[in-house]
Structure formats: C-alpha cells, structure tokens
C-alpha cells in the first residue's frame, strides 16, 4: 500500500477518473469496472475511508499543488494537477 496520505489521495484521484471513464466511455455503457482498476480503487478507498466514486474531494480538494510553497496559499501560487 502507498506510504503517505498525499500518495493515497493521488491514487484515488487517478483510479476514480479511470473507473468513471471506463464506465461512461463505452457504448453501451459497461456495468462493471475491470479488476485491475476496481481492486486497487476499493483498497485505496478503504484506506482513506471514502467510497470508490469520483467525488468533489478527487476533482477539487485533492487535485492541486503549490507552485512555490514559500509564498503560502495564494491564487497565483496554486496549480491544478492533471489526472492524465
């Protein structure tokens, strides 16, 4: 399992995007997520205590970083992370 909270959160962001992309990009829509995505997604979700779904935390709260940590949290110092 990943050793730090930021890595667990990042894994959840990536796995959530992959899981939702898999379900919503196929026609007709898939009804299950394949095990290589689902198993680590559920494990990371359990470790974080959150459900295995794409959430506000994934898309907003955990999806940014400070460009220059010495300047503190300011709009010009925040950069969005990319899932892919």
C-alpha positions in Angstrom: 0.0 0.0 0.0 1.1 3.5 -0.6 3.1 5.0 2.3 1.7 8.6 2.6 -1.7 10.3 2.6 -0.9 12.5 -0.4 0.0 9.4 -2.5 -3.1 7.6 -1.4 -5.2 10.6 -2.3 -3.5 10.9 -5.7 -4.1 7.2 -6.4 -7.8 7.7 -5.5 -8.0 10.6 -8.0 -6.4 8.6 -10.8 -8.3 5.4 -10.1 -11.6 7.3 -9.8 -11.1 9.0 -13.2 -10.1 5.7 -14.8 -13.1 3.9 -13.3 -15.6 6.5 -14.4 -14.0 6.9 -17.8 -14.3 3.1 -18.3 -18.0 3.0 -17.4 -19.0 6.2 -19.3 -16.9 5.9 -22.4 -18.2 2.6 -23.8 -21.3 2.0 -25.8 -23.4 0.5 -24.5 -22.3 1.6 -21.0 -20.3 -1.0 -19.1 -21.9 -2.3 -15.9 -18.7 -3.2 -14.1 -15.2 -1.9 -13.7 -12.4 -4.4 -14.6 -10.5 -5.9 -11.6 -7.1 -4.2 -12.4 -8.9 -0.9 -11.7 -11.6 -1.9 -9.2 -9.4 -3.9 -6.8 -6.8 -1.1 -6.1 -9.6 1.5 -6.2 -11.5 -0.2 -3.4 -8.3 -0.9 -1.4 -7.3 2.8 -1.6 -10.9 3.9 -0.9 -11.0 1.7 2.2 -7.6 3.0 3.4 -8.9 6.6 3.0 -12.3 5.9 4.4 -14.1 7.2 1.3 -16.4 5.4 -1.2 -14.9 4.3 -4.6 -16.6 7.0 -6.6 -15.3 10.2 -8.3 -16.0 12.9 -5.7 -15.6 16.6 -5.0 -12.5 15.7 -3.0 -11.0 14.0 -6.0 -11.7 16.7 -8.6 -11.2 19.8 -6.4 -9.8 19.3 -2.9 -7.0 16.8 -3.7 -6.3 18.0 -7.2 -3.9 21.0 -6.7 -0.4 21.8 -5.6 1.5 24.9 -4.5 3.8 26.2 -7.2 6.0 28.0 -4.7 5.4 26.7 -1.1 7.4 29.5 0.4 4.8 32.1 -0.8 1.9 30.3 1.0 -1.6 29.6 -0.3 -2.4 32.4 -2.7 -4.3 32.2 -6.0 -1.2 32.8 -8.1 0.7 30.1 -6.3 -1.8 27.3 -6.9 -1.6 25.0 -9.9 -4.1 22.3 -10.8 -2.8 18.7 -11.1 -3.7 16.7 -14.1 -5.2 13.3 -13.8 -3.7 12.1 -17.1 
